[in-house]
Structure formats: structure tokens, C-alpha cells
Amino acid sequence: MKFQLAINLERMDDSYDMHDVVDHTVEMVQMAETGGFTTVWAAEHHALEMTIAPNPFQILTWWAGHTEKIRLGTAVAVAAYWHPLNLAGEAALLDLISGGRLEFGIGSGAYQREFDRMHPGLLQSDAWRYMQEMIPVLKELWNGDYAHEGEFWSFPTSTSVPKPVQKPHPPIWVAARSPITFDYAVKNNCNVMSWPITRSFAEAELYKSQFDDAVNSYPGSSVPTFAMMRHTAVYESPEDWMVPVEAAQRQLSQFENLFKNLGDVANGFPRTISLDEVDNRDEYEPSMLKENLMFGTPDEVIEKLQRYEALGVDEFIYYASLGLGHAEQKKSMELFCEEVIPAFI
């Protein structure tokens, strides 16, 4: 099993200076490269301090200038927020500048609040249709001249300028949680990334089962890479387990605010709502978070990861952004690189 890093420029409140956030984030990326991670992922979100990512390609270009070999991925570019020509050109330019290191991840988008601002009138639940139209168009544009007449976009003969370095195009990843998306990804030879959020290992098993069903539906086709993401924090003493749990509870309470589109966001900071207010409050119980998320001492994390490896997860995505302090994040990364990764080599 290989390892990838997902990290955001993240502020849970205004106590962190943006310059410190910037410095911390690039240091974490460099630690991941030195420690043996294959890929680092940047998100796309808008007008939210908890995920400061108005353009993932700009973030990845910045990281490309501070690294040498780690691959650089969008997790994910939101299809409905882009025009195909713009998205194809931005992605190809990054691939060129980075020396062919782009991993192109695309998805439907997460929060209705963002759609209300970035694509007014579009329901988040309908956004998957934009992704499914976008991917074939991008492949054509990366290949050469192409004219498109579609449901969501139409344009005369055009091409991607520049073209990507990787041929026929950079690896494409799809964020998937539903059978229809797993099926589309496998049918179109896209790798898959999935995220069970805080749910149990049974949710991971469900996603793997849906992935396997999709693979079995297309016999003879190549099997895409299957990756799974979990919030991750490694600590030295078992007594420290509540530190990442409390950080995750705080971050996830803001996530619930956004996910339910409560509209309570001030100057980019979502209100931290009481988890007692949400119907799925059981998903945030401390012992459950410790069990389900990739929290633990190095030995505990190795044991948890071995379950994912046995399940058939090809690459594990270490999600570092959970509101944890910068010092704790760096210590976790250090322990993961020095004591966890060697167990899988």
C-alpha cells in the first residue's frame, strides 16, 4: 500500500496568521515528500477559511516549486465551477511546469453554500452530471482540436493550450461515494478516491464492494487504482488520544454547518455548532472517532492500516487537516514517516 497526503491551508478561527498557515502547509508537503509519500492533494473551495483553496492549480504550482518528485493532485476540481477550456488549460499548464507530475482529480462538489455562490440555481445533488460531461471533453481537448455541443457547455473547435506532458493525458481521479459514480469512473478508466468521513470500517467495506462491482461490470478493462482517505493523527502516548478527537469534533461541527447549509458563516468562518444539534450526533462520539479515524500510536495506526490493505485499498490518503495545532500535525507526520510507513515497505 502506498501513501498520499491531503492537506489544506486551514484556519478554524483568526488566531492563526495566514503567513504561518502558508509556511506550515508547505513544510508538511516537504516532510511528506522526504518521508515517502507518493502524492499530495489540494482541494477547491470558496469563501471558507477552513479550506482556503480558491484555485487548486495555483496551490499545486506553489508546491511544485518547493518539491522535486512528489506528485501533485487536485482533490478535487469541482466540474460545475469551470469551463472545459479553462480547466483543460490550467491542468495542462501545471503538468508542464511540474515536469509531468499532475494527478487530475475531479468531483461534484460538497456544499450547497458554495453552489449558491459559484453556480446559483444548481443543486449539489445534480452536480455529478457536470462531472460526467466534463471528463470526456477534457480528454478530447488534451488530445487536439475539438468542438463540443453538450447539455452544459458548447463551444466551437478549440484545443487545450498548452498540452499536458503526460500522454495521452494525466491520470484522472474521480471522488466517489455512490454506485453510479464508481461505475462511471471504472467505465471511463479513472482512478477512484473515496472518503467514509467519520463512519466505521463497514463504510470502507461498502465503498470497496461498490468499486469491485463496477470493475466486474467491465471485464477485460484495466483495474483503476482505489484510494481511501481518513483523518489521520499519530501520537506517542495512548493518553493523548483526546487531542485529535477534540480537534476533529470542532472541525466536523463546522463541516456539519456547511453540509446542512445552515448559513451561519461570518467573514469566512462557519459557526461551530453543538453536535447535540445534529441528527447524526452518534458519528461524533469520542471513542467512535478514535476507533474509526486513523488516530493512534504508531503501532495502533499500523494495525488499522493493515485492515485497509487487506481490504484492497491501493493507496491510503492521510488527511492532515482537522483543526489540529501545527506542532501536533508536524509531530504526527514525523511519526507516520519514521515508524508507520516502514511497516508497509
VOPAGU-2260 file (C-alpha; in pm, 1 decimal, decimal comma):
REM VOPAGU-2260
SITE   aa  ch    i         X         Y         Z
SITE  MET   A    0       0,0       0,0       0,0
SITE  LYS   A    1     121,5     347,3     -91,5
SITE  PHE   A    2      54,9     674,9      88,2
SITE  GLN   A    3     -77,7    1011,5     -21,8
SITE  LEU   A    4    -128,3    1338,2     168,3
SITE  ALA   A    5    -433,0    1565,6     160,2
SITE  ILE   A    6    -372,4    1898,2     330,3
SITE  ASN   A    7    -545,2    2234,4     324,0
SITE  LEU   A    8    -449,2    2585,5     408,1
SITE  GLU   A    9    -674,1    2585,4     711,3
SITE  ARG   A   10    -789,7    2833,2     974,0
SITE  MET   A   11   -1058,8    2733,7    1222,2
SITE  ASP   A   12   -1055,8    3088,6    1360,6
SITE  ASP   A   13    -847,1    3403,7    1319,6
SITE  SER   A   14    -592,6    3309,2    1587,1
SITE  TYR   A   15    -360,3    3173,0    1314,9
SITE  ASP   A   16    -182,1    3426,4    1095,8
SITE  MET   A   17    -208,0    3342,3     725,8
SITE  HIS   A   18     170,2    3362,1     684,7
SITE  ASP   A   19     208,0    3088,2     948,8
SITE  VAL   A   20     -55,3    2878,4     773,1
SITE  VAL   A   21     129,4    2911,8     442,1
SITE  ASP   A   22     466,3    2820,1     595,8
SITE  HIS   A   23     319,8    2523,4     783,9
SITE  THR   A   24     143,2    2381,0     480,3
SITE  VAL   A   25     447,3    2377,2     253,9
SITE  GLU   A   26     660,7    2229,7     534,9
SITE  MET   A   27     412,5    1943,9     569,0
SITE  VAL   A   28     427,2    1881,1     193,5
SITE  GLN   A   29     806,9    1872,7     203,3
SITE  MET   A   30     800,6    1633,4     501,0
SITE  ALA   A   31     567,0    1405,8     307,5
SITE  GLU   A   32     796,4    1402,7       4,7
SITE  THR   A   33    1102,7    1322,3     216,3
SITE  GLY   A   34     909,1    1058,9     410,7
SITE  GLY   A   35     797,7     856,8     109,5
SITE  PHE   A   36     450,4     981,5      20,5
SITE  THR   A   37     370,2     945,7    -349,9
SITE  THR   A   38     119,2    1227,3    -395,7
SITE  VAL   A   39      -9,8    1543,1    -228,7
SITE  TRP   A   40    -362,1    1669,0    -289,8
SITE  ALA   A   41    -504,9    2023,7    -290,8
SITE  ALA   A   42    -876,8    2092,8    -269,5
SITE  GLU   A   43   -1103,9    2351,7    -430,4
SITE  HIS   A   44   -1330,7    2553,5    -200,1
SITE  HIS   A   45   -1451,2    2909,8    -198,9
SITE  ALA   A   46   -1504,8    3177,3      67,2
SITE  LEU   A   47   -1425,5    2939,9     355,0
SITE  GLU   A   48   -1134,4    2980,1     593,8
SITE  MET   A   49   -1140,7    2612,4     697,8
SITE  THR   A   50   -1032,4    2519,6     343,4
SITE  ILE   A   51    -851,8    2808,8     176,7
SITE  ALA   A   52    -834,6    2686,1    -182,2
SITE  PRO   A   53    -983,6    2917,8    -445,7
SITE  ASN   A   54    -770,0    2755,8    -716,5
SITE  PRO   A   55    -606,3    2415,2    -656,2
SITE  PHE   A   56    -375,8    2459,7    -956,6
SITE  GLN   A   57    -225,2    2772,0    -806,4
SITE  ILE   A   58    -162,3    2586,6    -479,5
SITE  LEU   A   59      -5,1    2291,5    -661,3
SITE  THR   A   60     215,0    2517,9    -873,2
SITE  TRP   A   61     341,1    2671,1    -548,9
SITE  TRP   A   62     412,3    2325,8    -405,0
SITE  ALA   A   63     579,5    2217,9    -728,6
SITE  GLY   A   64     835,5    2494,9    -679,8
SITE  HIS   A   65     919,5    2366,1    -330,9
SITE  THR   A   66     940,8    1993,7    -414,7
SITE  GLU   A   67    1118,0    1769,2    -662,5
SITE  LYS   A   68     933,6    1441,7    -711,9
SITE  ILE   A   69     609,1    1413,9    -518,3
SITE  ARG   A   70     309,4    1403,4    -749,8
SITE  LEU   A   71      60,0    1688,9    -734,7
SITE  GLY   A   72    -312,8    1628,9    -737,5
SITE  THR   A   73    -641,8    1816,6    -736,1
SITE  ALA   A   74    -880,9    1668,0    -481,2
SITE  VAL   A   75   -1091,5    1781,9    -631,6
SITE  ALA   A   76   -1155,8    2036,1    -905,5
SITE  VAL   A   77   -1532,3    2097,3    -898,3
SITE  ALA   A   78   -1659,7    2041,7   -1251,2
SITE  ALA   A   79   -1956,8    2278,0   -1237,2
SITE  TYR   A   80   -1738,7    2575,5   -1140,2
SITE  TRP   A   81   -1524,0    2555,8   -1455,8
SITE  HIS   A   82   -1548,1    2594,5   -1830,7
SITE  PRO   A   83   -1382,0    2294,5   -2001,8
SITE  LEU   A   84   -1132,2    2509,2   -2193,1
SITE  ASN   A   85   -1024,3    2685,8   -1876,0
SITE  LEU   A   86    -995,4    2362,9   -1677,2
SITE  ALA   A   87    -805,4    2178,2   -1952,2
SITE  GLY   A   88    -555,3    2461,7   -1993,6
SITE  GLU   A   89    -497,8    2514,9   -1620,3
SITE  ALA   A   90    -438,2    2143,9   -1564,0
SITE  ALA   A   91    -206,4    2107,2   -1863,7
SITE  LEU   A   92      -4,4    2413,6   -1763,2
SITE  LEU   A   93      55,2    2266,6   -1418,9
SITE  ASP   A   94     157,5    1935,2   -1574,6
SITE  LEU   A   95     406,4    2121,4   -1793,3
SITE  ILE   A   96     550,5    2338,6   -1516,8
SITE  SER   A   97     585,3    2047,4   -1273,8
SITE  GLY   A   98     757,1    1816,3   -1520,7
SITE  GLY   A   99     463,2    1581,2   -1564,8
SITE  ARG   A  100     363,4    1541,2   -1200,5
SITE  LEU   A  101      -9,4    1617,2   -1222,6
SITE  GLU   A  102    -271,8    1376,1   -1088,3
SITE  PHE   A  103    -601,4    1522,4   -1207,4
SITE  GLY   A  104    -884,2    1472,9    -958,3
SITE  ILE   A  105   -1237,5    1589,0   -1034,6
SITE  GLY   A  106   -1562,0    1572,4    -843,1
SITE  SER   A  107   -1912,8    1702,4    -796,8
SITE  GLY   A  108   -1854,2    1943,7    -508,0
SITE  ALA   A  109   -1953,0    1932,0    -144,9
SITE  TYR   A  110   -2150,7    2224,7      -6,3
SITE  GLN   A  111   -2473,3    2379,3    -131,2
SITE  ARG   A  112   -2348,9    2709,3      14,8
SITE  GLU   A  113   -2071,1    2714,2    -245,2
SITE  PHE   A  114   -2306,2    2628,5    -531,7
SITE  ASP   A  115   -2534,4    2913,1    -425,4
SITE  ARG   A  116   -2240,3    3146,0    -485,2
SITE  MET   A  117   -2036,0    2978,6    -759,9
SITE  HIS   A  118   -2320,7    2834,4    -968,4
SITE  PRO   A  119   -2651,8    2983,6    -846,7
SITE  GLY   A  120   -2953,7    2765,6    -908,6
SITE  LEU   A  121   -2763,8    2438,0    -926,1
SITE  LEU   A  122   -2839,2    2178,6    -660,1
SITE  GLN   A  123   -2535,9    1999,4    -524,1
SITE  SER   A  124   -2722,4    1671,8    -573,8
SITE  ASP   A  125   -2734,3    1737,7    -951,0
SITE  ALA   A  126   -2370,2    1841,0    -992,9
SITE  TRP   A  127   -2248,4    1489,8   -1080,0
SITE  ARG   A  128   -2395,9    1539,3   -1427,0
SITE  TYR   A  129   -2147,8    1820,6   -1494,1
SITE  MET   A  130   -1858,1    1596,4   -1395,3
SITE  GLN   A  131   -1975,4    1320,2   -1625,7
SITE  GLU   A  132   -1995,6    1558,6   -1922,1
SITE  MET   A  133   -1664,7    1724,8   -1836,3
SITE  ILE   A  134   -1427,0    1426,6   -1831,7
SITE  PRO   A  135   -1466,5    1314,1   -2197,3
SITE  VAL   A  136   -1442,6    1677,5   -2309,7
SITE  LEU   A  137   -1113,6    1725,7   -2125,8
SITE  LYS   A  138    -967,1    1413,4   -2286,2
SITE  GLU   A  139   -1057,5    1545,5   -2631,3
SITE  LEU   A  140    -914,4    1891,1   -2561,6
SITE  TRP   A  141    -589,5    1744,9   -2430,5
SITE  ASN   A  142    -562,8    1540,1   -2749,7
SITE  GLY   A  143    -621,4    1815,1   -3007,4
SITE  ASP   A  144    -888,5    2021,8   -3181,9
SITE  TYR   A  145   -1242,2    1950,5   -3066,0
SITE  ALA   A  146   -1585,7    2114,0   -3092,3
SITE  HIS   A  147   -1849,9    2042,4   -2830,2
SITE  GLU   A  148   -2229,5    2061,4   -2819,4
SITE  GLY   A  149   -2341,4    1935,3   -2480,6
SITE  GLU   A  150   -2605,0    1980,4   -2214,4
SITE  PHE   A  151   -2397,2    2221,6   -2006,1
SITE  TRP   A  152   -2126,7    2354,6   -2236,7
SITE  SER   A  153   -2098,7    2430,8   -2606,4
SITE  PHE   A  154   -1805,0    2579,5   -2793,3
SITE  PRO   A  155   -1658,0    2580,1   -3146,4
SITE  THR   A  156   -1341,2    2396,7   -3245,3
SITE  SER   A  157   -1074,5    2453,8   -2979,7
SITE  THR   A  158    -793,4    2274,8   -2804,5
SITE  SER   A  159    -608,1    2280,2   -2475,5
SITE  VAL   A  160    -316,4    2522,1   -2475,0
SITE  PRO   A  161     -71,2    2409,0   -2357,5
SITE  LYS   A  162     -93,4    2032,9   -2389,2
SITE  PRO   A  163      -7,6    1814,3   -2089,2
SITE  VAL   A  164     332,6    1649,5   -2072,2
SITE  GLN   A  165     185,0    1311,2   -1978,4
SITE  LYS   A  166      36,9    1116,8   -2268,5
SITE  PRO   A  167    -235,1    1068,4   -2359,1
SITE  HIS   A  168    -322,5    1279,1   -2051,9
SITE  PRO   A  169    -251,0    1294,8   -1677,2
SITE  PRO   A  170    -404,2    1021,6   -1461,8
SITE  ILE   A  171    -767,3    1109,2   -1387,8
SITE  TRP   A  172    -921,9    1051,6   -1045,0
SITE  VAL   A  173   -1288,3    1067,2    -951,2
SITE  ALA   A  174   -1419,0    1126,5    -599,2
SITE  ALA   A  175   -1681,3     855,6    -547,5
SITE  ARG   A  176   -1927,1     752,8    -278,1
SITE  SER   A  177   -2224,4     622,4    -479,6
SITE  PRO   A  178   -2257,7     321,9    -714,6
SITE  ILE   A  179   -2330,9     543,3   -1017,4
SITE  THR   A  180   -2002,2     729,6    -971,0
SITE  PHE   A  181   -1796,1     415,7    -911,4
SITE  ASP   A  182   -1945,4     270,5   -1230,7
SITE  TYR   A  183   -1871,6     585,6   -1430,8
SITE  ALA   A  184   -1512,7     602,7   -1304,7
SITE  VAL   A  185   -1430,9     242,6   -1390,9
SITE  LYS   A  186   -1608,9     261,5   -1727,9
SITE  ASN   A  187   -1400,8     567,8   -1817,4
SITE  ASN   A  188   -1069,6     432,1   -1685,4
SITE  CYS   A  189   -1049,2     679,5   -1397,2
SITE  ASN   A  190    -887,3     608,0   -1063,7
SITE  VAL   A  191   -1111,7     635,1    -758,6
SITE  MET   A  192   -1074,3     817,1    -428,6
SITE  SER   A  193   -1329,8     771,4    -152,4
SITE  TRP   A  194   -1387,4     917,7     193,0
SITE  PRO   A  195   -1601,9     749,3     461,3
SITE  ILE   A  196   -1589,1    1074,1     667,4
SITE  THR   A  197   -1623,4     953,4    1031,3
SITE  ARG   A  198   -1812,9     633,9     962,6
SITE  SER   A  199   -1698,2     287,2    1061,6
SITE  PHE   A  200   -1482,9      40,3     870,2
SITE  ALA   A  201   -1807,7    -104,9     735,4
SITE  GLU   A  202   -1843,3     209,6     524,4
SITE  ALA   A  203   -1497,4     147,5     378,2
SITE  GLU   A  204   -1603,2    -209,3     301,6
SITE  LEU   A  205   -1916,4     -78,2     128,4
SITE  TYR   A  206   -1713,9     152,5     -96,2
SITE  LYS   A  207   -1472,5    -126,7    -185,4
SITE  SER   A  208   -1766,0    -352,8    -266,4
SITE  GLN   A  209   -1915,1     -87,9    -494,8
SITE  PHE   A  210   -1576,8     -43,8    -661,9
SITE  ASP   A  211   -1543,9    -421,0    -712,6
SITE  ASP   A  212   -1895,4    -441,2    -856,2
SITE  ALA   A  213   -1805,1    -170,6   -1107,3
SITE  VAL   A  214   -1480,0    -345,7   -1202,5
SITE  ASN   A  215   -1667,6    -674,9   -1251,6
SITE  SER   A  216   -1912,8    -497,6   -1482,4
SITE  TYR   A  217   -1633,8    -425,7   -1732,1
SITE  PRO   A  218   -1435,1    -749,1   -1771,6
SITE  GLY   A  219   -1116,5    -711,0   -1968,5
SITE  SER   A  220   -1075,0    -345,6   -1877,5
SITE  SER   A  221    -780,0    -226,4   -1671,1
SITE  VAL   A  222    -844,5    -203,3   -1297,7
SITE  PRO   A  223    -811,6     155,4   -1171,9
SITE  THR   A  224    -629,4     249,6    -853,1
SITE  PHE   A  225    -852,5     258,6    -544,8
SITE  ALA   A  226    -759,6     510,2    -273,2
SITE  MET   A  227    -928,2     587,5      56,2
SITE  MET   A  228    -895,8     895,0     275,8
SITE  ARG   A  229    -919,0     923,8     654,3
SITE  HIS   A  230    -841,4    1198,2     903,9
SITE  THR   A  231    -503,4    1096,5    1046,5
SITE  ALA   A  232    -313,4    1183,7    1363,2
SITE  VAL   A  233     -30,4     981,6    1515,1
SITE  TYR   A  234      85,4    1046,2    1871,3
SITE  GLU   A  235     341,2     887,7    2103,3
SITE  SER   A  236     135,7     826,2    2418,3
SITE  PRO   A  237    -201,9     645,3    2424,9
SITE  GLU   A  238    -315,9     902,8    2679,1
SITE  ASP   A  239    -305,8    1172,6    2408,3
SITE  TRP   A  240    -599,9    1032,2    2214,0
SITE  MET   A  241    -843,9    1310,5    2303,8
SITE  VAL   A  242    -623,3    1581,7    2147,8
SITE  PRO   A  243    -702,1    1492,3    1783,4
SITE  VAL   A  244   -1053,7    1382,9    1876,4
SITE  GLU   A  245   -1140,0    1724,8    2018,4
SITE  ALA   A  246    -981,6    1894,7    1717,1
SITE  ALA   A  247   -1181,5    1673,0    1481,1
SITE  GLN   A  248   -1504,1    1740,3    1670,1
SITE  ARG   A  249   -1452,5    2112,4    1631,2
SITE  GLN   A  250   -1371,6    2089,6    1261,2
SITE  LEU   A  251   -1652,0    1845,3    1191,2
SITE  SER   A  252   -1903,0    2066,9    1370,2
SITE  GLN   A  253   -1814,5    2337,4    1116,4
SITE  PHE   A  254   -1842,7    2075,8     839,7
SITE  GLU   A  255   -2195,2    1990,9     960,6
SITE  ASN   A  256   -2283,9    2360,3     950,0
SITE  LEU   A  257   -2175,1    2376,6     586,0
SITE  PHE   A  258   -2307,6    2036,3     484,8
SITE  LYS   A  259   -2653,7    2123,9     615,5
SITE  ASN   A  260   -2628,2    2474,6     463,7
SITE  LEU   A  261   -2726,3    2646,3     788,2
SITE  GLY   A  262   -2598,0    2978,0     652,3
SITE  ASP   A  263   -2418,9    3070,3     971,7
SITE  VAL   A  264   -2080,4    3184,0     835,1
SITE  ALA   A  265   -1912,7    3507,6     946,1
SITE  ASN   A  266   -1619,5    3650,8     747,8
SITE  GLY   A  267   -1541,1    3305,6     608,0
SITE  PHE   A  268   -1559,4    3119,8     941,4
SITE  PRO   A  269   -1850,4    2874,4     981,9
SITE  ARG   A  270   -2003,3    2877,0    1327,9
SITE  THR   A  271   -1903,2    2581,6    1541,1
SITE  ILE   A  272   -2239,4    2424,1    1611,4
SITE  SER   A  273   -2311,1    2192,9    1901,3
SITE  LEU   A  274   -2300,5    1833,3    1785,1
SITE  ASP   A  275   -2601,8    1775,1    2007,8
SITE  GLU   A  276   -2797,6    1974,5    1748,2
SITE  VAL   A  277   -2737,6    1726,7    1463,4
SITE  ASP   A  278   -2936,0    1411,0    1396,7
SITE  ASN   A  279   -2618,6    1211,1    1327,2
SITE  ARG   A  280   -2457,7    1310,1    1658,6
SITE  ASP   A  281   -2352,0     947,4    1716,6
SITE  GLU   A  282   -2098,8     987,9    1433,1
SITE  TYR   A  283   -1901,2    1229,8    1651,5
SITE  GLU   A  284   -1885,9    1037,9    1979,8
SITE  PRO   A  285   -1521,9    1047,9    2107,7
SITE  SER   A  286   -1449,4     676,1    2135,3
SITE  MET   A  287   -1611,6     618,4    1796,7
SITE  LEU   A  288   -1391,9     887,2    1636,2
SITE  LYS   A  289   -1082,3     731,5    1790,9
SITE  GLU   A  290   -1182,2     392,3    1653,9
SITE  ASN   A  291   -1297,1     493,8    1305,2
SITE  LEU   A  292   -1040,9     759,6    1216,8
SITE  MET   A  293    -671,1     695,8    1166,9
SITE  PHE   A  294    -585,5     810,5    1519,9
SITE  GLY   A  295    -342,3     625,8    1743,5
SITE  THR   A  296      12,3     545,5    1839,6
SITE  PRO   A  297     233,6     417,4    1556,9
SITE  ASP   A  298     153,9      55,6    1643,6
SITE  GLU   A  299    -219,4     127,4    1659,7
SITE  VAL   A  300    -213,6     308,8    1326,0
SITE  ILE   A  301     -16,6      27,0    1161,7
SITE  GLU   A  302    -277,0    -222,5    1280,7
SITE  LYS   A  303    -560,8      -8,0    1145,9
SITE  LEU   A  304    -387,7      42,5     811,3
SITE  GLN   A  305    -331,8    -330,5     774,3
SITE  ARG   A  306    -711,4    -372,7     767,8
SITE  TYR   A  307    -734,6    -128,4     477,1
SITE  GLU   A  308    -450,4    -302,0     296,6
SITE  ALA   A  309    -622,9    -638,3     341,6
SITE  LEU   A  310    -946,9    -484,5     213,3
SITE  GLY   A  311    -771,0    -397,4    -111,6
SITE  VAL   A  312    -702,9     -26,5     -71,6
SITE  ASP   A  313    -414,1      52,0    -307,4
SITE  GLU   A  314    -326,1     394,1    -166,1
SITE  PHE   A  315    -417,2     547,1     168,9
SITE  ILE   A  316    -478,6     923,4     180,0
SITE  TYR   A  317    -353,0    1076,7     504,2
SITE  TYR   A  318    -591,3    1368,3     566,0
SITE  ALA   A  319    -389,4    1605,1     782,1
SITE  SER   A  320    -634,0    1895,4     802,4
SITE  LEU   A  321    -861,0    1850,3    1102,4
SITE  GLY   A  322    -808,8    2163,1    1307,5
SITE  LEU   A  323    -512,2    2013,5    1491,8
SITE  GLY   A  324    -235,2    2251,0    1601,5
SITE  HIS   A  325      61,7    2294,6    1370,7
SITE  ALA   A  326     308,4    2139,1    1616,5
SITE  GLU   A  327      85,5    1833,8    1660,6
SITE  GLN   A  328      43,5    1797,6    1284,8
SITE  LYS   A  329     417,9    1800,9    1229,0
SITE  LYS   A  330     480,9    1551,0    1508,5
SITE  SER   A  331     216,3    1322,8    1360,1
SITE  MET   A  332     375,4    1343,3    1015,7
SITE  GLU   A  333     717,2    1271,3    1162,6
SITE  LEU   A  334     590,4     961,7    1345,6
SITE  PHE   A  335     399,8     841,4    1039,6
SITE  CYS   A  336     703,2     870,9     812,3
SITE  GLU   A  337     952,9     724,0    1055,7
SITE  GLU   A  338     750,9     449,2    1223,7
SITE  VAL   A  339     440,1     370,3    1019,2
SITE  ILE   A  340     544,5     375,8     652,0
SITE  PRO   A  341     838,5     135,9     704,8
SITE  ALA   A  342     589,0    -131,8     809,3
SITE  PHE   A  343     445,7    -127,7     455,0
SITE  ILE   A  344     768,2    -130,7     255,4
